[in-house]
Amino acid sequence: QVQLVESGGGLVQPGGSLRLSCATSGRTFSRYAMGWFRQAPGKEREFVAGISSDGGRTNYADSVKGRFTISRDNAKNTVYLQMNSLKPEDTAVYYCAASRFFSGISVTYYRTGDYAYWGQGTEVTVSS
């Protein structure tokens, strides 16, 4: 099993930056692809960014591409989401997730159903 705990959320002004962290447990962290999702009030949970098990490949939702960067440090069992140039539309609860199955290198996922382990979320509010 994999347990995930997000942190780093908060209130920022438009144009600001925020770095989210996802601390994980488990000795097999490096074998999972990881992802970030977000959910705004009244909306469905949506894909934000994904990263392969070895960190060699990433993919992003079009809405955040060029502004957000996902990374991982397998030695620290931690995944990060660096968010720059934040917009009010980025306001949401952000969730970290681990893939349902062990994943090979160069594999990323963007569908909710491809992930089986979820953190409890961290709130990000972008407002002046």
Disulfide bonds with the S-S distance in Angstrom:
Cys22-Cys96 2.17
